[in-house]
Amino acid sequence: MNSARHQGSTEITNLILEAAARARAEIGDIDHKPAAARSAKWPIDCKIGPGLEGAIACESKVGYVNGTAGLLSYRGYDVFELCAYSTYEEVSYLLLHGHLPNPAQLVEYEKKLARYRHMNKTLRLLMSFPVEHMNAMAALRMGTIFMRQEFTYVDQEAAKPDLSDAISADEDSIGMETKPSGDKKAIYEFRKKKKKPRKVDSQLGDASGLEACYHLIAGVPTLTAAIARIRQGLMPYEPLNDLSHAGNLFYMMNGRRPTPIEERVLDVALILHADHGMNASTFASMVVASTLSDIYFSVGSGIAALNGPLHGGANERVLHTLREIGGPKQVRKWVKKALAEKLKIPGFGHRVYKTYDPRARVLGPLAQYHCLGCRAEIQNLINTAEVLEREVVSSLATEKQIFPNVDFYSGVVYTRLGIDPAMFTPLFAVSRVAGWTARVLEYMRNNRIFRPRALYTGKFDQEYKPLDER
């Protein structure tokens, strides 16, 4: 346990352990492990629905989600234990490297993150754009491109790829009528390892590998905090080297050092969002990387996917709903009307979980604890949320397996931390960049360009008519 970091927040540790105990008691004797944790024999037969639902695209050791049992693990570690005993720095290292760091490795990693949080050139470029009038996610995606320019040489003229290394467009594919053979490696690969051009700065990287992942894990929070400040007409704060990852994020967004409780609450929230299987933004990142693009562009694609309202932004809608309801006494009437009109209630139900989302199990008690004694507006939000949960679960849990998901309480948690709702989805990206980069690195070790097929349902033998006859 990182006891030095968790001093002053032992009550939060106990809350998490109690939530874990409740989850395990409810799971009972359910076997939550996959039938066989071993390498697959390709090709794999599986049922696939629209949107590639149910498709198996790759093997992974990064994370595992069991929707039936309501469990989430990173590299084999239960997310409850990581929240109770670990830190985001340790968890992001775990996701990237496959093991928890020893003391020396953690110190070196934290030093790198502290150094890479300082991005003066990137922030200067970002501030030259009208960020205060932009969607925060659009600004964040743009910021990662500016990071690519600051930390790598790949955009320089001298780094232009040699045309002799190119391959035919989309040649690493199979014919529409050909059955997949299950080959593990791409048939067409670049023939030689990239060498750094002589004319570029030797301090710059090539936008691939662990250092690029470290840059992004450290830099995306700096960008997010800067965007939050600029949107308020304020100047960004420089990160402080004596603060933790979560502590720096809080400081750069709010302009004051966090209390131990505030730091711990934000740290736990970051851990809970760090990875979650082959979700849309993770898949988008991996698809881009599979073309032999780079990690900065891959993370930019993840941010773009997360910007979509079907993926990110649900916790912002939950907050709007809680305010719309007005208070605990109005919940029952509101729920009755919503169910009668068959409305989707934000923050409930999940594509994967058919039971209580383990992340919500932690965030619920965390929100209740942190909101005790706070101002009336926030106290009203958490009170309304608690009653809304009871009403919806009693109405829909048994029949439709609908329970609170990670978004239900996270918006209340962020509001209590003084974070503007427009920054909730960028905060998701701050955390998930660890999962994106870890899965990209893993996939690239045995890369094959993604190339699913479409079922053609159009016409054939159409006769072309000249323009004047149409």
Backbone torsions as a table, in degrees:
resi	resn	phi	psi	omega
1	MET	NA	138.5	178.4
2	ASN	-81.2	76.2	-170.7
3	SER	-63.6	-35.9	-178.9
4	ALA	-63.0	-41.2	-179.0
5	ARG	-73.3	-27.4	-173.3
6	HIS	-97.9	5.8	175.4
7	GLN	-62.4	135.3	-179.6
8	GLY	88.1	-1.2	-179.9
9	SER	-136.2	30.1	-179.6
10	THR	-63.9	-27.9	177.4
11	GLU	-63.9	-34.4	177.2
12	ILE	-67.5	-41.8	176.0
13	THR	-56.8	-44.9	-179.4
14	ASN	-65.2	-38.3	177.0
15	LEU	-60.5	-42.5	-179.3
16	ILE	-66.5	-43.3	179.0
17	LEU	-64.0	-36.8	176.1
18	GLU	-65.7	-40.2	177.3
19	ALA	-63.7	-39.2	177.9
20	ALA	-64.3	-42.0	179.9
21	ALA	-62.8	-41.1	178.3
22	ARG	-63.6	-42.5	-179.7
23	ALA	-62.2	-44.7	-178.2
24	ARG	-68.1	-34.5	178.1
25	ALA	-65.6	-38.9	-179.4
26	GLU	-73.0	-33.4	179.7
27	ILE	-67.3	-39.1	178.6
28	GLY	63.5	-127.8	-174.2
29	ASP	-94.5	11.8	179.4
30	ILE	-61.9	130.1	176.0
31	ASP	-77.9	107.9	-173.7
32	HIS	-93.4	-0.8	-179.1
33	LYS	-89.9	151.0	177.3
34	PRO	-64.0	157.4	-176.2
35	ALA	-55.4	-36.4	-179.9
36	ALA	-154.3	113.8	177.9
37	ALA	-89.9	77.8	-178.2
38	ARG	-145.1	168.2	178.8
39	SER	-63.2	142.1	-177.1
40	ALA	-80.8	155.6	171.7
41	LYS	-100.8	106.6	-175.7
42	TRP	-85.6	148.4	-2.4
43	PRO	-75.7	156.9	-178.3
44	ILE	-106.3	135.4	174.0
45	ASP	-88.4	127.6	177.2
46	CYS	-153.9	157.9	176.8
47	LYS	-83.1	131.2	-176.4
48	ILE	-122.7	130.2	176.5
49	GLY	-104.5	177.7	177.6
50	PRO	-56.5	147.7	-177.6
51	GLY	73.0	21.9	-178.3
52	LEU	63.3	20.0	179.6
53	GLU	-58.4	126.8	179.6
54	GLY	86.9	-8.0	-179.2
55	ALA	-71.2	144.2	174.7
56	ILE	-106.3	113.5	-173.2
57	ALA	-99.4	-21.8	-175.7
58	CYS	-167.5	174.3	171.3
59	GLU	-99.2	151.7	179.5
60	SER	-152.8	144.0	173.7
61	LYS	-113.4	7.3	-173.8
62	VAL	-73.7	-52.0	-176.4
63	GLY	-153.0	161.5	-178.2
64	TYR	-140.9	133.9	178.5
65	VAL	-120.5	128.3	173.2
66	ASN	-114.6	103.4	-175.2
67	GLY	-72.4	-27.6	-179.8
68	THR	-74.0	-43.3	-179.3
69	ALA	-86.2	-15.4	-178.9
70	GLY	72.9	45.6	-177.8
71	LEU	-123.7	148.9	178.5
72	LEU	-138.9	132.0	177.8
73	SER	-136.9	149.5	174.2
74	TYR	-113.7	119.1	178.9
75	ARG	52.1	33.2	178.1
76	GLY	90.5	-6.1	179.4
77	TYR	-95.2	127.1	178.1
78	ASP	-60.7	133.4	-176.2
79	VAL	-64.0	-27.4	176.6
80	PHE	-62.6	-44.3	-178.8
81	GLU	-68.8	-37.2	177.7
82	LEU	-64.1	-41.5	178.3
83	CYS	-65.6	-37.0	-176.4
84	ALA	-74.4	-37.0	-169.2
85	TYR	-118.8	-19.7	-171.0
86	SER	-103.8	-169.0	176.7
87	THR	-135.6	165.4	179.3
88	TYR	-62.6	-36.1	178.3
89	GLU	-58.8	-47.1	179.0
90	GLU	-63.6	-42.0	-176.8
91	VAL	-67.3	-42.9	178.5
92	SER	-64.9	-37.5	175.5
93	TYR	-63.0	-44.8	178.3
94	LEU	-57.0	-47.6	-178.9
95	LEU	-62.0	-41.5	-178.2
96	LEU	-73.1	-43.4	-170.4
97	HIS	-99.3	-17.7	179.3
98	GLY	90.4	-1.5	178.2
99	HIS	-151.2	155.5	176.5
100	LEU	-70.4	145.3	-178.3
101	PRO	-75.1	148.9	168.5
102	ASN	-81.3	172.2	-175.9
103	PRO	-53.5	-44.1	-178.9
104	ALA	-66.0	-41.8	179.3
105	GLN	-64.8	-39.0	-179.9
106	LEU	-66.5	-42.1	178.8
107	VAL	-61.4	-44.3	180.0
108	GLU	-65.0	-41.5	179.0
109	TYR	-63.9	-44.6	179.3
110	GLU	-63.5	-35.1	177.4
111	LYS	-64.0	-41.5	179.7
112	LYS	-65.6	-44.0	178.9
113	LEU	-61.1	-41.2	179.5
114	ALA	-62.2	-40.2	-179.7
115	ARG	-69.8	-40.9	-175.3
116	TYR	-78.1	-10.9	175.8
117	ARG	-69.0	-24.2	-179.6
118	HIS	-83.0	112.7	-174.8
119	MET	-136.2	65.4	-174.0
120	ASN	-60.5	-43.4	-179.0
121	LYS	-65.5	-42.9	179.6
122	THR	-61.8	-45.5	-179.5
123	LEU	-67.0	-34.9	178.1
124	ARG	-64.0	-42.2	177.3
125	LEU	-65.1	-43.6	-179.3
126	LEU	-60.0	-42.0	-176.7
127	MET	-73.4	-9.6	176.4
128	SER	-81.0	-5.1	178.4
129	PHE	-107.0	158.1	-178.8
130	PRO	-77.8	64.7	-175.6
131	VAL	-58.4	-34.1	-177.7
132	GLU	-64.6	-15.8	179.2
133	HIS	-107.8	5.5	-175.1
134	MET	-102.4	153.4	165.2
135	ASN	-56.6	131.9	-175.8
136	ALA	-60.0	-34.8	179.1
137	MET	-71.2	-34.7	176.1
138	ALA	-64.4	-40.9	178.0
139	ALA	-65.6	-38.5	179.8
140	LEU	-66.3	-42.6	178.8
141	ARG	-63.3	-41.2	177.3
142	MET	-62.6	-39.0	179.8
143	GLY	-61.4	-36.3	179.1
144	THR	-66.8	-30.7	176.0
145	ILE	-69.3	-38.5	176.2
146	PHE	-66.4	-34.4	173.8
147	MET	-61.0	-41.0	178.8
148	ARG	-58.2	-38.0	179.3
149	GLN	-72.8	-35.1	-178.2
150	GLU	-74.6	-38.6	-170.7
151	PHE	-100.9	-10.3	-176.5
152	THR	-129.6	166.9	177.9
153	TYR	-104.0	3.3	-167.7
154	VAL	-68.2	-18.3	178.3
155	ASP	-90.8	-3.8	-178.4
156	GLN	-79.2	151.6	-177.3
157	GLU	-58.8	-37.0	-178.1
158	ALA	-66.4	-18.5	-177.3
159	ALA	-94.8	5.5	179.1
160	LYS	-57.1	130.9	-176.5
161	PRO	-62.1	149.5	175.7
162	ASP	-72.3	127.2	-177.7
163	LEU	-62.5	-22.4	179.7
164	SER	-69.2	-17.4	178.7
165	ASP	-86.7	-9.6	-174.7
166	ALA	-73.7	155.4	175.0
167	ILE	-122.6	166.9	-177.8
168	SER	-61.4	147.9	-177.0
169	ALA	-57.7	125.6	174.4
170	ASP	57.3	29.8	-175.4
171	GLU	-74.4	-21.9	179.5
172	ASP	-81.6	68.7	-178.8
173	SER	-147.7	177.2	177.3
174	ILE	-122.7	154.6	-179.3
175	GLY	-61.9	151.2	-177.5
176	MET	-59.4	-30.0	-175.6
177	GLU	-96.8	2.0	-175.8
178	THR	-96.3	133.5	177.6
179	LYS	-73.7	142.8	179.2
180	PRO	-64.8	138.6	-176.8
181	SER	-91.0	-18.1	179.8
182	GLY	86.0	16.0	177.0
183	ASP	-58.8	138.8	-177.2
184	LYS	-81.7	-28.1	-177.9
185	LYS	-114.9	153.0	176.5
186	ALA	-65.0	145.2	180.0
187	ILE	-71.3	-39.7	-178.6
188	TYR	-108.7	123.5	178.1
189	GLU	-131.4	162.5	171.4
190	PHE	-64.7	140.0	-168.3
191	ARG	-81.8	-21.5	-178.3
192	LYS	-142.1	152.6	-179.9
193	LYS	-67.6	140.3	-179.4
194	LYS	-66.6	137.3	174.9
195	LYS	-110.9	144.6	179.1
196	LYS	-68.2	126.6	178.5
197	PRO	-59.6	146.2	-176.9
198	ARG	-65.5	-29.5	-171.5
199	LYS	-87.6	4.4	-178.2
200	VAL	-102.4	161.3	179.8
201	ASP	-61.2	125.0	-176.6
202	SER	-66.2	-16.7	-179.4
203	GLN	-81.8	-13.1	-177.1
204	LEU	-87.8	149.9	-179.7
205	GLY	-97.1	-177.2	-176.8
206	ASP	-106.8	16.2	175.9
207	ALA	69.7	22.2	176.7
208	SER	-138.6	164.0	175.4
209	GLY	87.5	-177.2	-173.8
210	LEU	-62.5	-39.4	-177.2
211	GLU	-61.7	-38.4	177.2
212	ALA	-64.3	-37.8	177.3
213	CYS	-64.3	-43.1	177.7
214	TYR	-60.6	-43.2	178.4
215	HIS	-55.7	-46.3	-174.9
216	LEU	-71.9	-41.3	178.8
217	ILE	-62.3	-39.0	178.8
218	ALA	-78.7	-36.7	-170.5
219	GLY	-83.1	-34.0	-178.2
220	VAL	-60.8	-39.1	174.3
221	PRO	-63.2	-39.3	177.6
222	THR	-61.4	-43.4	178.0
223	LEU	-62.8	-45.4	-178.2
224	THR	-60.9	-45.6	179.6
225	ALA	-64.8	-40.6	179.1
226	ALA	-63.4	-41.7	178.9
227	ILE	-62.7	-42.1	178.7
228	ALA	-60.4	-42.0	-179.6
229	ARG	-69.6	-45.8	-177.7
230	ILE	-62.2	-37.7	179.0
231	ARG	-62.9	-22.0	177.1
232	GLN	-95.6	6.3	-179.0
233	GLY	76.8	23.4	-177.2
234	LEU	-115.6	160.0	177.2
235	MET	-82.1	146.0	177.0
236	PRO	-66.3	153.8	174.1
237	TYR	-94.4	145.1	171.9
238	GLU	-74.3	141.1	176.6
239	PRO	-65.8	155.2	179.0
240	LEU	-107.5	127.3	-173.8
241	ASN	-70.3	-14.7	-179.4
242	ASP	-94.9	4.3	178.2
243	LEU	-103.1	153.7	177.4
244	SER	-71.4	178.3	177.8
245	HIS	-60.1	-52.1	179.0
246	ALA	-67.1	-39.0	179.6
247	GLY	-61.7	-41.7	177.8
248	ASN	-65.7	-41.6	179.7
249	LEU	-60.4	-46.0	178.6
250	PHE	-61.1	-47.8	-177.9
251	TYR	-61.3	-45.9	-176.5
252	MET	-68.9	-23.8	178.4
253	MET	-87.3	-35.9	-172.7
254	ASN	-106.7	-15.4	178.4
255	GLY	78.6	14.9	174.8
256	ARG	-146.3	155.3	177.5
257	ARG	-67.8	140.7	179.6
258	PRO	-76.1	155.3	168.2
259	THR	-73.1	163.2	176.6
260	PRO	-55.6	-36.2	179.7
261	ILE	-68.4	-46.1	179.6
262	GLU	-61.0	-42.9	179.3
263	GLU	-62.2	-43.9	-178.3
264	ARG	-68.3	-42.4	179.6
265	VAL	-59.9	-45.4	180.0
266	LEU	-67.4	-37.8	178.6
267	ASP	-61.3	-44.7	178.8
268	VAL	-63.3	-41.9	178.6
269	ALA	-60.8	-39.6	178.3
270	LEU	-65.8	-41.9	178.4
271	ILE	-60.0	-43.7	-175.8
272	LEU	-64.8	-26.7	-177.4
273	HIS	-100.1	5.7	-168.8
274	ALA	-67.3	-32.3	179.8
275	ASP	-158.6	149.8	178.5
276	HIS	-160.0	63.3	174.5
277	GLY	65.4	-158.4	-176.4
278	MET	-90.4	60.4	176.6
279	ASN	-73.0	175.2	-172.1
280	ALA	-60.5	-43.9	-177.4
281	SER	-71.2	-36.5	176.5
282	THR	-64.8	-44.0	179.6
283	PHE	-63.5	-41.1	178.5
284	ALA	-60.3	-42.8	178.6
285	SER	-61.2	-43.0	-177.4
286	MET	-70.5	-36.3	178.1
287	VAL	-61.4	-45.9	-180.0
288	VAL	-64.3	-43.6	179.8
289	ALA	-62.8	-34.5	-176.6
290	SER	-65.3	-17.6	177.7
291	THR	-82.0	3.0	-173.1
292	LEU	69.4	30.5	166.4
293	SER	-76.2	-154.1	-177.2
294	ASP	-129.2	174.7	-172.1
295	ILE	-68.9	-33.3	179.0
296	TYR	-65.3	-45.8	177.0
297	PHE	-65.3	-36.0	179.9
298	SER	-63.8	-46.0	178.4
299	VAL	-65.5	-37.5	175.4
300	GLY	-58.8	-36.9	177.2
301	SER	-69.0	-37.7	175.8
302	GLY	-61.8	-42.0	177.8
303	ILE	-63.0	-41.6	179.4
304	ALA	-62.2	-41.5	179.1
305	ALA	-67.8	-39.2	-179.6
306	LEU	-66.5	-24.4	179.5
307	ASN	-66.2	-24.4	-178.3
308	GLY	-66.6	138.5	-175.8
309	PRO	-64.5	-17.0	176.1
310	LEU	-80.8	-8.0	-177.6
311	HIS	-118.6	-57.7	178.9
312	GLY	-107.4	167.0	173.7
313	GLY	93.5	-4.4	-177.0
314	ALA	-66.0	-35.0	-179.5
315	ASN	-67.3	-28.3	174.5
316	GLU	-67.2	-38.3	178.5
317	ARG	-69.6	-34.2	176.2
318	VAL	-60.7	-45.6	-179.4
319	LEU	-60.4	-42.5	178.0
320	HIS	-61.3	-41.2	-179.5
321	THR	-64.6	-44.4	180.0
322	LEU	-60.9	-38.8	178.7
323	ARG	-71.9	-34.8	178.7
324	GLU	-66.0	-39.7	179.1
325	ILE	-61.3	-42.2	172.7
326	GLY	101.3	-30.1	-179.2
327	GLY	168.2	167.6	-176.5
328	PRO	-56.4	-35.5	-176.2
329	LYS	-70.2	-20.0	-178.6
330	GLN	-94.0	-3.6	-172.6
331	VAL	-62.6	-51.0	-174.0
332	ARG	-58.5	-43.9	179.0
333	LYS	-63.8	-42.2	-178.8
334	TRP	-64.7	-44.0	-179.0
335	VAL	-64.4	-42.8	179.1
336	LYS	-58.3	-43.1	179.2
337	LYS	-67.4	-42.7	-178.6
338	ALA	-63.8	-41.6	179.5
339	LEU	-69.0	-37.7	178.8
340	ALA	-63.4	-36.7	-180.0
341	GLU	-89.2	3.1	178.7
342	LYS	56.1	42.6	178.1
343	LEU	-84.3	146.9	173.5
344	LYS	-79.3	129.0	-179.2
345	ILE	-94.0	116.7	-176.9
346	PRO	-57.4	139.4	177.4
347	GLY	90.9	2.9	-179.9
348	PHE	-124.9	142.4	179.4
349	GLY	84.5	153.4	-178.4
350	HIS	-153.8	146.7	-179.6
351	ARG	-61.6	-31.9	-175.4
352	VAL	-103.9	-48.8	-173.2
353	TYR	-78.1	129.3	174.1
354	LYS	-110.0	19.1	175.5
355	THR	-147.5	-166.8	-177.8
356	TYR	-66.5	124.9	177.3
357	ASP	-60.5	123.1	-177.8
358	PRO	-59.3	-28.7	179.5
359	ARG	-70.2	-35.8	176.3
360	ALA	-69.9	-29.9	177.1
361	ARG	-60.5	-33.0	179.1
362	VAL	-84.4	-45.4	-174.2
363	LEU	-68.1	-30.9	179.0
364	GLY	-60.9	-60.1	177.4
365	PRO	-60.0	-33.3	179.0
366	LEU	-63.7	-43.8	178.7
367	ALA	-64.7	-43.9	-180.0
368	GLN	-61.9	-42.9	-179.8
369	TYR	-65.7	-46.6	-174.1
370	HIS	-74.3	-21.7	-178.2
371	CYS	-89.7	-5.4	178.7
372	LEU	-61.3	127.4	176.7
373	GLY	75.3	8.2	180.0
374	CYS	-84.3	-179.9	-174.9
375	ARG	-63.0	157.8	-170.2
376	ALA	-56.6	-39.1	-177.0
377	GLU	-61.1	-46.4	-178.3
378	ILE	-72.6	-37.7	176.8
379	GLN	-60.3	-37.8	177.9
380	ASN	-66.2	-37.5	178.6
381	LEU	-62.4	-49.3	-176.9
382	ILE	-68.8	-37.0	177.3
383	ASN	-63.6	-41.4	178.4
384	THR	-65.1	-41.5	179.5
385	ALA	-62.2	-42.4	180.0
386	GLU	-61.6	-44.2	-179.8
387	VAL	-69.7	-39.6	179.1
388	LEU	-62.0	-41.1	177.6
389	GLU	-59.9	-47.8	-179.1
390	ARG	-60.3	-42.5	-177.7
391	GLU	-66.7	-45.7	-177.0
392	VAL	-70.0	-43.4	-179.5
393	VAL	-63.0	-42.4	179.8
394	SER	-65.2	-26.2	-178.3
395	SER	-90.4	-34.5	-168.3
396	LEU	-121.6	-14.5	-172.8
397	ALA	-65.0	-49.7	-174.7
398	THR	-67.4	-47.4	-175.1
399	GLU	-78.4	-43.9	-172.5
400	LYS	-114.5	3.5	178.0
401	GLN	55.2	45.6	179.4
402	ILE	-107.9	120.8	-178.6
403	PHE	-132.0	169.6	175.3
404	PRO	-61.1	142.7	174.1
405	ASN	-109.1	-175.1	-173.9
406	VAL	-59.7	-26.7	-175.8
407	ASP	-79.6	-17.1	-172.1
408	PHE	-64.3	-43.9	-178.3
409	TYR	-103.2	-14.7	-174.1
410	SER	-64.0	-36.2	179.5
411	GLY	-64.3	-37.8	177.4
412	VAL	-66.9	-40.7	178.1
413	VAL	-59.8	-48.0	-178.5
414	TYR	-66.1	-37.7	178.2
415	THR	-62.8	-41.9	177.7
416	ARG	-61.7	-28.4	179.2
417	LEU	-85.1	4.1	177.0
418	GLY	80.5	23.4	-176.6
419	ILE	-98.8	132.8	-179.4
420	ASP	-67.8	138.8	-179.0
421	PRO	-54.1	-31.6	179.5
422	ALA	-63.2	-16.6	-178.5
423	MET	-100.2	3.7	-178.4
424	PHE	-63.4	-46.1	-178.5
425	THR	-69.0	-41.4	171.6
426	PRO	-56.3	-35.1	176.6
427	LEU	-63.2	-36.1	174.8
428	PHE	-57.9	-46.1	179.8
429	ALA	-65.0	-37.7	177.6
430	VAL	-54.0	-42.8	-179.9
431	SER	-78.3	-48.2	-171.9
432	ARG	-69.7	-15.5	179.0
433	VAL	-58.2	-28.4	176.7
434	ALA	-65.5	-45.8	178.0
435	GLY	-66.7	-42.4	178.2
436	TRP	-57.0	-52.3	-175.5
437	THR	-67.7	-37.6	179.7
438	ALA	-62.9	-42.9	-178.3
439	ARG	-73.8	-32.8	174.9
440	VAL	-64.7	-47.5	178.8
441	LEU	-58.4	-44.7	-179.0
442	GLU	-62.5	-45.4	-176.5
443	TYR	-67.2	-35.9	-175.8
444	MET	-69.6	-15.0	177.8
445	ARG	-68.6	-23.6	177.6
446	ASN	-142.2	58.0	-169.1
447	ASN	-68.9	141.0	166.3
448	ARG	-142.4	127.5	-176.6
449	ILE	-59.2	135.8	178.6
450	PHE	-68.7	130.9	-179.4
451	ARG	-151.5	70.1	175.0
452	PRO	-69.8	169.0	179.3
453	ARG	-113.0	159.2	174.8
454	ALA	-109.5	147.1	176.2
455	LEU	-86.7	110.5	-176.8
456	TYR	-72.9	125.9	179.7
457	THR	-124.7	17.4	-178.2
458	GLY	-87.9	-168.8	-176.5
459	LYS	-89.6	164.8	173.8
460	PHE	-127.1	164.8	171.6
461	ASP	57.4	35.4	176.0
462	GLN	-71.6	136.3	-178.6
463	GLU	-92.6	126.0	179.7
464	TYR	-73.7	131.5	176.5
465	LYS	-114.5	138.8	177.9
466	PRO	-58.4	156.9	-174.1
467	LEU	-57.3	-41.7	-176.0
468	ASP	-73.9	-5.2	178.8
469	GLU	-103.4	-2.7	-177.3
470	ARG	-87.1	NA	NA
